[in-house]
Structure formats: structure tokens, C-alpha cells
Amino acid sequence: MERVTQCCIVCGEEREVGIAICEQFICQPCEQEMVKTDVNDAKYPFFIHQMRQIWLKKNA
Ligand SMILES: [Zn+2]
């Protein structure tokens, strides 16, 4: 069976497992990281920034 990888928009890694939001791929580790990241976490603005890129691409 052919292995299909997609480039994660958050970490930039090629991964097999993940979710697609607005046709943009987010790998499972990043998705789980985002889910458990607190709003006050230093990483949170980074995730928001990456999510914004999705919307910008979608509405381009
Ligand atoms: Zn990722």
C-alpha cells in the first residue's frame, strides 16, 4: 500500500497521520499539541499565527 504524506502547515514536517482543516494539513502531534495548549501558553500565539495562514490561504 502506498504511503501518502502531507506537509503539516504547523511544523512543516511530512506526516502520514493528521487532520485537514480548510484543505490544509495539520499532523496529529501538532493537532494534539494545539488541543492541550493553554491560551496563556507561549506556544499559543504561534498556533494562532499558523491557523491564520490557513484562513489567509483559503480566502486568497
Ligand atoms: Zn505538524
N, CA, C, O and the ligand as a Tripos MOL2 file, in Angstrom:
@<TRIPOS>MOLECULE
protein
  241   239    61     0     0
PROTEIN
NO_CHARGES

@<TRIPOS>ATOM
      1 N           0.8450   -1.2000    0.0000 N.3       1 MET1
      2 CA          0.0000    0.0000    0.0000 C.3       1 MET1
      3 C           0.8810    1.2510    0.0000 C.2       1 MET1
      4 O           1.8550    1.3440    0.7470 O.2       1 MET1
      5 N           0.5270    2.1750   -0.8270 N.am      2 GLU2
      6 CA          1.3260    3.3950   -0.9510 C.3       2 GLU2
      7 C           1.1580    4.3020    0.2570 C.2       2 GLU2
      8 O           0.0500    4.5250    0.7440 O.2       2 GLU2
      9 N           2.2880    4.8200    0.7280 N.am      3 ARG3
     10 CA          2.2280    5.7160    1.8790 C.3       3 ARG3
     11 C           2.0930    7.1500    1.3830 C.2       3 ARG3
     12 O           2.9060    7.6390    0.5980 O.2       3 ARG3
     13 N           1.0650    7.7940    1.8530 N.am      4 VAL4
     14 CA          0.8180    9.1680    1.4270 C.3       4 VAL4
     15 C           1.1620   10.1140    2.5770 C.2       4 VAL4
     16 O           0.6000   10.0180    3.6680 O.2       4 VAL4
     17 N           2.0860   11.0210    2.3150 N.am      5 THR5
     18 CA          2.4190   12.0040    3.3300 C.3       5 THR5
     19 C           1.9880   13.3860    2.8590 C.2       5 THR5
     20 O           1.9310   13.6780    1.6640 O.2       5 THR5
     21 N           1.6910   14.2130    3.8350 N.am      6 GLN6
     22 CA          1.3320   15.5920    3.5440 C.3       6 GLN6
     23 C           2.1840   16.5120    4.4060 C.2       6 GLN6
     24 O           2.6340   16.1320    5.4870 O.2       6 GLN6
     25 N           2.3960   17.7020    3.9230 N.am      7 CYS7
     26 CA          3.2260   18.6450    4.6590 C.3       7 CYS7
     27 C           2.3710   19.3980    5.6840 C.2       7 CYS7
     28 O           1.4250   20.1020    5.3300 O.2       7 CYS7
     29 N           2.7250   19.2320    6.9520 N.am      8 CYS8
     30 CA          2.0000   19.8980    8.0310 C.3       8 CYS8
     31 C           2.2740   21.3980    7.9860 C.2       8 CYS8
     32 O           3.4250   21.8230    7.8860 O.2       8 CYS8
     33 N           1.2080   22.1980    8.0600 N.am      9 ILE9
     34 CA          1.3750   23.6500    7.9690 C.3       9 ILE9
     35 C           1.8880   24.2480    9.2710 C.2       9 ILE9
     36 O           2.3210   25.4000    9.2970 O.2       9 ILE9
     37 N           1.8420   23.4690   10.3550 N.am     10 VAL10
     38 CA          2.3080   23.9880   11.6430 C.3      10 VAL10
     39 C           3.8070   23.7390   11.8240 C.2      10 VAL10
     40 O           4.5680   24.6710   12.0820 O.2      10 VAL10
     41 N           4.2290   22.4750   11.6880 N.am     11 CYS11
     42 CA          5.6330   22.1420   11.9310 C.3      11 CYS11
     43 C           6.4320   21.9790   10.6400 C.2      11 CYS11
     44 O           7.6620   21.9430   10.6670 O.2      11 CYS11
     45 N           5.7320   21.8800    9.5150 N.am     12 GLY12
     46 CA          6.4260   21.7790    8.2330 C.3      12 GLY12
     47 C           6.9600   20.3940    7.9190 C.2      12 GLY12
     48 O           7.6630   20.2070    6.9260 O.2      12 GLY12
     49 N           6.6250   19.4030    8.7740 N.am     13 GLU13
     50 CA          7.0950   18.0300    8.5700 C.3      13 GLU13
     51 C           6.1560   17.2800    7.6350 C.2      13 GLU13
     52 O           4.9660   17.5810    7.5530 O.2      13 GLU13
     53 N           6.7150   16.2960    6.9310 N.am     14 GLU14
     54 CA          5.9010   15.4100    6.1150 C.3      14 GLU14
     55 C           5.3630   14.2980    7.0020 C.2      14 GLU14
     56 O           6.1380   13.5270    7.5670 O.2      14 GLU14
     57 N           4.0640   14.2100    7.1290 N.am     15 ARG15
     58 CA          3.4540   13.2020    8.0050 C.3      15 ARG15
     59 C           2.3450   12.4520    7.2730 C.2      15 ARG15
     60 O           1.7520   12.9310    6.3070 O.2      15 ARG15
     61 N           2.0960   11.2310    7.7990 N.am     16 GLU16
     62 CA          1.0350   10.4030    7.2250 C.3      16 GLU16
     63 C          -0.2890   10.6240    7.9410 C.2      16 GLU16
     64 O          -1.3560   10.6110    7.3270 O.2      16 GLU16
     65 N          -0.1970   10.8300    9.2720 N.am     17 VAL17
     66 CA         -1.4110   10.9140   10.0760 C.3      17 VAL17
     67 C          -1.6640   12.3500   10.5010 C.2      17 VAL17
     68 O          -0.7710   13.0350   11.0010 O.2      17 VAL17
     69 N          -2.8930   12.7910   10.2940 N.am     18 GLY18
     70 CA         -3.2480   14.1360   10.7030 C.3      18 GLY18
     71 C          -4.6400   14.4820   10.2530 C.2      18 GLY18
     72 O          -5.3800   13.6280    9.7660 O.2      18 GLY18
     73 N          -4.9970   15.7480   10.4180 N.am     19 ILE19
     74 CA         -6.3160   16.2000   10.0220 C.3      19 ILE19
     75 C          -6.1910   17.3080    8.9960 C.2      19 ILE19
     76 O          -5.1590   17.9750    8.9150 O.2      19 ILE19
     77 N          -7.2400   17.5050    8.2130 N.am     20 ALA20
     78 CA         -7.2450   18.5790    7.2340 C.3      20 ALA20
     79 C          -8.2710   19.6230    7.6460 C.2      20 ALA20
     80 O          -9.4470   19.3130    7.8360 O.2      20 ALA20
     81 N          -7.8170   20.8540    7.7810 N.am     21 ILE21
     82 CA         -8.7160   21.9590    8.0800 C.3      21 ILE21
     83 C          -8.6530   22.9340    6.9110 C.2      21 ILE21
     84 O          -7.5890   23.4470    6.5650 O.2      21 ILE21
     85 N          -9.8040   23.1740    6.3170 N.am     22 CYS22
     86 CA         -9.8560   24.0820    5.1690 C.3      22 CYS22
     87 C          -8.8260   23.6850    4.1140 C.2      22 CYS22
     88 O          -8.1420   24.5410    3.5520 O.2      22 CYS22
     89 N          -8.7220   22.3940    3.8500 N.am     23 GLU23
     90 CA         -7.8130   21.8490    2.8470 C.3      23 GLU23
     91 C          -6.3420   22.0020    3.2150 C.2      23 GLU23
     92 O          -5.4620   21.7510    2.3910 O.2      23 GLU23
     93 N          -6.0780   22.4100    4.4450 N.am     24 GLN24
     94 CA         -4.6940   22.4960    4.9120 C.3      24 GLN24
     95 C          -4.4600   21.3750    5.9100 C.2      24 GLN24
     96 O          -5.3200   21.0630    6.7330 O.2      24 GLN24
     97 N          -3.2790   20.7760    5.8210 N.am     25 PHE25
     98 CA         -2.9900   19.5980    6.6450 C.3      25 PHE25
     99 C          -2.2920   19.9600    7.9500 C.2      25 PHE25
    100 O          -1.3310   20.7300    7.9630 O.2      25 PHE25
    101 N          -2.7870   19.3960    9.0440 N.am     26 ILE26
    102 CA         -2.1400   19.5340   10.3480 C.3      26 ILE26
    103 C          -1.8870   18.1230   10.8650 C.2      26 ILE26
    104 O          -2.8190   17.3250   10.9720 O.2      26 ILE26
    105 N          -0.6280   17.8080   11.1860 N.am     27 CYS27
    106 CA         -0.2940   16.4560   11.6260 C.3      27 CYS27
    107 C          -0.8640   16.1850   13.0220 C.2      27 CYS27
    108 O          -1.1870   17.1030   13.7750 O.2      27 CYS27
    109 N          -0.9730   14.8970   13.3350 N.am     28 GLN28
    110 CA         -1.5850   14.5000   14.6070 C.3      28 GLN28
    111 C          -0.8490   15.0630   15.8340 C.2      28 GLN28
    112 O          -1.4960   15.5750   16.7480 O.2      28 GLN28
    113 N           0.5050   14.9780   15.8720 N.am     29 PRO29
    114 CA          1.2130   15.5570   17.0280 C.3      29 PRO29
    115 C           0.8930   17.0370   17.2230 C.2      29 PRO29
    116 O           0.6960   17.4840   18.3530 O.2      29 PRO29
    117 N           0.8400   17.7990   16.1310 N.am     30 CYS30
    118 CA          0.5440   19.2290   16.2340 C.3      30 CYS30
    119 C          -0.9020   19.4610   16.6600 C.2      30 CYS30
    120 O          -1.1870   20.3550   17.4560 O.2      30 CYS30
    121 N          -1.8070   18.6530   16.1240 N.am     31 GLU31
    122 CA         -3.2150   18.8030   16.4650 C.3      31 GLU31
    123 C          -3.4240   18.5630   17.9550 C.2      31 GLU31
    124 O          -4.1410   19.3100   18.6220 O.2      31 GLU31
    125 N          -2.7810   17.4990   18.4730 N.am     32 GLN32
    126 CA         -2.9170   17.1880   19.8980 C.3      32 GLN32
    127 C          -2.2580   18.2620   20.7540 C.2      32 GLN32
    128 O          -2.7360   18.5940   21.8380 O.2      32 GLN32
    129 N          -1.1510   18.7980   20.2450 N.am     33 GLU33
    130 CA         -0.4430   19.8720   20.9380 C.3      33 GLU33
    131 C          -1.3390   21.1040   21.0440 C.2      33 GLU33
    132 O          -1.3970   21.7610   22.0830 O.2      33 GLU33
    133 N          -2.0320   21.4000   19.9550 N.am     34 MET34
    134 CA         -2.9100   22.5680   19.9170 C.3      34 MET34
    135 C          -4.0850   22.4100   20.8680 C.2      34 MET34
    136 O          -4.4990   23.3560   21.5370 O.2      34 MET34
    137 N          -4.6110   21.1910   20.9130 N.am     35 VAL35
    138 CA         -5.7730   20.9210   21.7590 C.3      35 VAL35
    139 C          -5.4450   21.1230   23.2300 C.2      35 VAL35
    140 O          -6.2630   21.6340   23.9960 O.2      35 VAL35
    141 N          -4.2180   20.7110   23.6250 N.am     36 LYS36
    142 CA         -3.8660   20.7860   25.0440 C.3      36 LYS36
    143 C          -3.1300   22.0750   25.4180 C.2      36 LYS36
    144 O          -2.8200   22.3120   26.5850 O.2      36 LYS36
    145 N          -2.8580   22.9020   24.4030 N.am     37 THR37
    146 CA         -2.1530   24.1500   24.6930 C.3      37 THR37
    147 C          -3.0800   25.1700   25.3480 C.2      37 THR37
    148 O          -4.1670   25.4510   24.8450 O.2      37 THR37
    149 N          -2.6420   25.7080   26.4570 N.am     38 ASP38
    150 CA         -3.4200   26.7080   27.1790 C.3      38 ASP38
    151 C          -3.2900   28.0620   26.4870 C.2      38 ASP38
    152 O          -2.2820   28.3550   25.8430 O.2      38 ASP38
    153 N          -4.3340   28.8820   26.6330 N.am     39 VAL39
    154 CA         -4.3280   30.2050   25.9930 C.3      39 VAL39
    155 C          -3.1450   31.0390   26.4780 C.2      39 VAL39
    156 O          -2.6230   31.8830   25.7490 O.2      39 VAL39
    157 N          -2.7310   30.7870   27.7200 N.am     40 ASN40
    158 CA         -1.6270   31.5500   28.3070 C.3      40 ASN40
    159 C          -0.2550   30.9640   27.9710 C.2      40 ASN40
    160 O           0.7790   31.5240   28.3330 O.2      40 ASN40
    161 N          -0.2690   29.8270   27.2720 N.am     41 ASP41
    162 CA          0.9940   29.1970   26.8970 C.3      41 ASP41
    163 C           1.7190   30.0340   25.8460 C.2      41 ASP41
    164 O           1.0940   30.6570   24.9880 O.2      41 ASP41
    165 N           3.0370   30.0350   25.9310 N.am     42 ALA42
    166 CA          3.8490   30.8210   25.0000 C.3      42 ALA42
    167 C           3.6830   30.3370   23.5560 C.2      42 ALA42
    168 O           3.8970   31.0950   22.6100 O.2      42 ALA42
    169 N           3.3000   29.0640   23.4030 N.am     43 LYS43
    170 CA          3.1500   28.4910   22.0610 C.3      43 LYS43
    171 C           1.8250   28.8770   21.4130 C.2      43 LYS43
    172 O           1.6610   28.7710   20.1970 O.2      43 LYS43
    173 N           0.8910   29.3210   22.2310 N.am     44 TYR44
    174 CA         -0.4500   29.5920   21.7190 C.3      44 TYR44
    175 C          -0.4730   30.6280   20.5780 C.2      44 TYR44
    176 O          -1.1120   30.3990   19.5510 O.2      44 TYR44
    177 N           0.2210   31.7630   20.7560 N.am     45 PRO45
    178 CA          0.2480   32.7440   19.6570 C.3      45 PRO45
    179 C           0.8100   32.1670   18.3670 C.2      45 PRO45
    180 O           0.3940   32.5500   17.2740 O.2      45 PRO45
    181 N           1.7580   31.2450   18.4990 N.am     46 PHE46
    182 CA          2.3320   30.5970   17.3200 C.3      46 PHE46
    183 C           1.2750   29.7930   16.5780 C.2      46 PHE46
    184 O           1.1740   29.8660   15.3530 O.2      46 PHE46
    185 N           0.4970   29.0320   17.3200 N.am     47 PHE47
    186 CA         -0.5630   28.2330   16.7050 C.3      47 PHE47
    187 C          -1.6080   29.1340   16.0490 C.2      47 PHE47
    188 O          -2.0800   28.8510   14.9470 O.2      47 PHE47
    189 N          -1.9580   30.2050   16.7260 N.am     48 ILE48
    190 CA         -2.9320   31.1460   16.1650 C.3      48 ILE48
    191 C          -2.4040   31.7300   14.8600 C.2      48 ILE48
    192 O          -3.1320   31.8850   13.8800 O.2      48 ILE48
    193 N          -1.1100   32.0470   14.8840 N.am     49 HIS49
    194 CA         -0.4780   32.5830   13.6790 C.3      49 HIS49
    195 C          -0.5690   31.5850   12.5270 C.2      49 HIS49
    196 O          -0.8900   31.9560   11.3990 O.2      49 HIS49
    197 N          -0.2810   30.3090   12.8210 N.am     50 GLN50
    198 CA         -0.3290   29.2800   11.7910 C.3      50 GLN50
    199 C          -1.7540   29.0830   11.2950 C.2      50 GLN50
    200 O          -1.9810   28.8920   10.1000 O.2      50 GLN50
    201 N          -2.7120   29.1290   12.2140 N.am     51 MET51
    202 CA         -4.1100   28.9850   11.8320 C.3      51 MET51
    203 C          -4.5410   30.1400   10.9350 C.2      51 MET51
    204 O          -5.3280   29.9560   10.0060 O.2      51 MET51
    205 N          -4.0210   31.3290   11.2210 N.am     52 ARG52
    206 CA         -4.3360   32.4930   10.4060 C.3      52 ARG52
    207 C          -3.8600   32.2980    8.9680 C.2      52 ARG52
    208 O          -4.5070   32.7360    8.0160 O.2      52 ARG52
    209 N          -2.7030   31.6250    8.8340 N.am     53 GLN53
    210 CA         -2.1810   31.3580    7.4960 C.3      53 GLN53
    211 C          -3.1770   30.5220    6.6810 C.2      53 GLN53
    212 O          -3.3250   30.6990    5.4720 O.2      53 GLN53
    213 N          -3.8580   29.5990    7.3900 N.am     54 ILE54
    214 CA         -4.8480   28.7570    6.7270 C.3      54 ILE54
    215 C          -5.9620   29.6310    6.1580 C.2      54 ILE54
    216 O          -6.3640   29.4830    5.0040 O.2      54 ILE54
    217 N          -6.4470   30.5370    6.9890 N.am     55 TRP55
    218 CA         -7.5520   31.3950    6.5570 C.3      55 TRP55
    219 C          -7.1190   32.3330    5.4440 C.2      55 TRP55
    220 O          -7.8810   32.6110    4.5190 O.2      55 TRP55
    221 N          -5.8940   32.8160    5.5420 N.am     56 LEU56
    222 CA         -5.3830   33.7230    4.5170 C.3      56 LEU56
    223 C          -5.2750   33.0070    3.1870 C.2      56 LEU56
    224 O          -5.6000   33.5630    2.1380 O.2      56 LEU56
    225 N          -4.8050   31.7430    3.2420 N.am     57 LYS57
    226 CA         -4.6880   30.9500    2.0130 C.3      57 LYS57
    227 C          -6.0670   30.6610    1.4400 C.2      57 LYS57
    228 O          -6.2880   30.7360    0.2320 O.2      57 LYS57
    229 N          -6.9950   30.3270    2.3440 N.am     58 LYS58
    230 CA         -8.3330   29.9610    1.9150 C.3      58 LYS58
    231 C          -9.0450   31.1250    1.2420 C.2      58 LYS58
    232 O          -9.7680   30.9530    0.2610 O.2      58 LYS58
    233 N          -8.8220   32.3210    1.7960 N.am     59 ASN59
    234 CA         -9.5220   33.4950    1.2770 C.3      59 ASN59
    235 C          -8.7250   34.2580    0.2200 C.2      59 ASN59
    236 O          -9.1450   35.3120   -0.2580 O.2      59 ASN59
    237 N          -7.5750   33.7050   -0.1290 N.am     60 ALA60
    238 CA         -6.7350   34.3820   -1.1250 C.3      60 ALA60
    239 C          -7.4030   34.3750   -2.4970 C.2      60 ALA60
    240 O          -6.8420   34.9000   -3.4590 O.2      60 ALA60
    241 ZN          2.9260   19.1840   12.4870 Zn       61 ZN61
@<TRIPOS>BOND
     1     1     2 1
     2     2     3 1
     3     3     4 2
     4     3     5 am
     5     5     6 1
     6     6     7 1
     7     7     8 2
     8     7     9 am
     9     9    10 1
    10    10    11 1
    11    11    12 2
    12    11    13 am
    13    13    14 1
    14    14    15 1
    15    15    16 2
    16    15    17 am
    17    17    18 1
    18    18    19 1
    19    19    20 2
    20    19    21 am
    21    21    22 1
    22    22    23 1
    23    23    24 2
    24    23    25 am
    25    25    26 1
    26    26    27 1
    27    27    28 2
    28    27    29 am
    29    29    30 1
    30    30    31 1
    31    31    32 2
    32    31    33 am
    33    33    34 1
    34    34    35 1
    35    35    36 2
    36    35    37 am
    37    37    38 1
    38    38    39 1
    39    39    40 2
    40    39    41 am
    41    41    42 1
    42    42    43 1
    43    43    44 2
    44    43    45 am
    45    45    46 1
    46    46    47 1
    47    47    48 2
    48    47    49 am
    49    49    50 1
    50    50    51 1
    51    51    52 2
    52    51    53 am
    53    53    54 1
    54    54    55 1
    55    55    56 2
    56    55    57 am
    57    57    58 1
    58    58    59 1
    59    59    60 2
    60    59    61 am
    61    61    62 1
    62    62    63 1
    63    63    64 2
    64    63    65 am
    65    65    66 1
    66    66    67 1
    67    67    68 2
    68    67    69 am
    69    69    70 1
    70    70    71 1
    71    71    72 2
    72    71    73 am
    73    73    74 1
    74    74    75 1
    75    75    76 2
    76    75    77 am
    77    77    78 1
    78    78    79 1
    79    79    80 2
    80    79    81 am
    81    81    82 1
    82    82    83 1
    83    83    84 2
    84    83    85 am
    85    85    86 1
    86    86    87 1
    87    87    88 2
    88    87    89 am
    89    89    90 1
    90    90    91 1
    91    91    92 2
    92    91    93 am
    93    93    94 1
    94    94    95 1
    95    95    96 2
    96    95    97 am
    97    97    98 1
    98    98    99 1
    99    99   100 2
   100    99   101 am
   101   101   102 1
   102   102   103 1
   103   103   104 2
   104   103   105 am
   105   105   106 1
   106   106   107 1
   107   107   108 2
   108   107   109 am
   109   109   110 1
   110   110   111 1
   111   111   112 2
   112   111   113 am
   113   113   114 1
   114   114   115 1
   115   115   116 2
   116   115   117 am
   117   117   118 1
   118   118   119 1
   119   119   120 2
   120   119   121 am
   121   121   122 1
   122   122   123 1
   123   123   124 2
   124   123   125 am
   125   125   126 1
   126   126   127 1
   127   127   128 2
   128   127   129 am
   129   129   130 1
   130   130   131 1
   131   131   132 2
   132   131   133 am
   133   133   134 1
   134   134   135 1
   135   135   136 2
   136   135   137 am
   137   137   138 1
   138   138   139 1
   139   139   140 2
   140   139   141 am
   141   141   142 1
   142   142   143 1
   143   143   144 2
   144   143   145 am
   145   145   146 1
   146   146   147 1
   147   147   148 2
   148   147   149 am
   149   149   150 1
   150   150   151 1
   151   151   152 2
   152   151   153 am
   153   153   154 1
   154   154   155 1
   155   155   156 2
   156   155   157 am
   157   157   158 1
   158   158   159 1
   159   159   160 2
   160   159   161 am
   161   161   162 1
   162   162   163 1
   163   163   164 2
   164   163   165 am
   165   165   166 1
   166   166   167 1
   167   167   168 2
   168   167   169 am
   169   169   170 1
   170   170   171 1
   171   171   172 2
   172   171   173 am
   173   173   174 1
   174   174   175 1
   175   175   176 2
   176   175   177 am
   177   177   178 1
   178   178   179 1
   179   179   180 2
   180   179   181 am
   181   181   182 1
   182   182   183 1
   183   183   184 2
   184   183   185 am
   185   185   186 1
   186   186   187 1
   187   187   188 2
   188   187   189 am
   189   189   190 1
   190   190   191 1
   191   191   192 2
   192   191   193 am
   193   193   194 1
   194   194   195 1
   195   195   196 2
   196   195   197 am
   197   197   198 1
   198   198   199 1
   199   199   200 2
   200   199   201 am
   201   201   202 1
   202   202   203 1
   203   203   204 2
   204   203   205 am
   205   205   206 1
   206   206   207 1
   207   207   208 2
   208   207   209 am
   209   209   210 1
   210   210   211 1
   211   211   212 2
   212   211   213 am
   213   213   214 1
   214   214   215 1
   215   215   216 2
   216   215   217 am
   217   217   218 1
   218   218   219 1
   219   219   220 2
   220   219   221 am
   221   221   222 1
   222   222   223 1
   223   223   224 2
   224   223   225 am
   225   225   226 1
   226   226   227 1
   227   227   228 2
   228   227   229 am
   229   229   230 1
   230   230   231 1
   231   231   232 2
   232   231   233 am
   233   233   234 1
   234   234   235 1
   235   235   236 2
   236   235   237 am
   237   237   238 1
   238   238   239 1
   239   239   240 2
@<TRIPOS>SUBSTRUCTURE
     1 MET1         2 RESIDUE 1 A MET
     2 GLU2         6 RESIDUE 1 A GLU
     3 ARG3        10 RESIDUE 1 A ARG
     4 VAL4        14 RESIDUE 1 A VAL
     5 THR5        18 RESIDUE 1 A THR
     6 GLN6        22 RESIDUE 1 A GLN
     7 CYS7        26 RESIDUE 1 A CYS
     8 CYS8        30 RESIDUE 1 A CYS
     9 ILE9        34 RESIDUE 1 A ILE
    10 VAL10       38 RESIDUE 1 A VAL
    11 CYS11       42 RESIDUE 1 A CYS
    12 GLY12       46 RESIDUE 1 A GLY
    13 GLU13       50 RESIDUE 1 A GLU
    14 GLU14       54 RESIDUE 1 A GLU
    15 ARG15       58 RESIDUE 1 A ARG
    16 GLU16       62 RESIDUE 1 A GLU
    17 VAL17       66 RESIDUE 1 A VAL
    18 GLY18       70 RESIDUE 1 A GLY
    19 ILE19       74 RESIDUE 1 A ILE
    20 ALA20       78 RESIDUE 1 A ALA
    21 ILE21       82 RESIDUE 1 A ILE
    22 CYS22       86 RESIDUE 1 A CYS
    23 GLU23       90 RESIDUE 1 A GLU
    24 GLN24       94 RESIDUE 1 A GLN
    25 PHE25       98 RESIDUE 1 A PHE
    26 ILE26      102 RESIDUE 1 A ILE
    27 CYS27      106 RESIDUE 1 A CYS
    28 GLN28      110 RESIDUE 1 A GLN
    29 PRO29      114 RESIDUE 1 A PRO
    30 CYS30      118 RESIDUE 1 A CYS
    31 GLU31      122 RESIDUE 1 A GLU
    32 GLN32      126 RESIDUE 1 A GLN
    33 GLU33      130 RESIDUE 1 A GLU
    34 MET34      134 RESIDUE 1 A MET
    35 VAL35      138 RESIDUE 1 A VAL
    36 LYS36      142 RESIDUE 1 A LYS
    37 THR37      146 RESIDUE 1 A THR
    38 ASP38      150 RESIDUE 1 A ASP
    39 VAL39      154 RESIDUE 1 A VAL
    40 ASN40      158 RESIDUE 1 A ASN
    41 ASP41      162 RESIDUE 1 A ASP
    42 ALA42      166 RESIDUE 1 A ALA
    43 LYS43      170 RESIDUE 1 A LYS
    44 TYR44      174 RESIDUE 1 A TYR
    45 PRO45      178 RESIDUE 1 A PRO
    46 PHE46      182 RESIDUE 1 A PHE
    47 PHE47      186 RESIDUE 1 A PHE
    48 ILE48      190 RESIDUE 1 A ILE
    49 HIS49      194 RESIDUE 1 A HIS
    50 GLN50      198 RESIDUE 1 A GLN
    51 MET51      202 RESIDUE 1 A MET
    52 ARG52      206 RESIDUE 1 A ARG
    53 GLN53      210 RESIDUE 1 A GLN
    54 ILE54      214 RESIDUE 1 A ILE
    55 TRP55      218 RESIDUE 1 A TRP
    56 LEU56      222 RESIDUE 1 A LEU
    57 LYS57      226 RESIDUE 1 A LYS
    58 LYS58      230 RESIDUE 1 A LYS
    59 ASN59      234 RESIDUE 1 A ASN
    60 ALA60      238 RESIDUE 1 A ALA
    61 ZN61       241 GROUP 0 **** ****
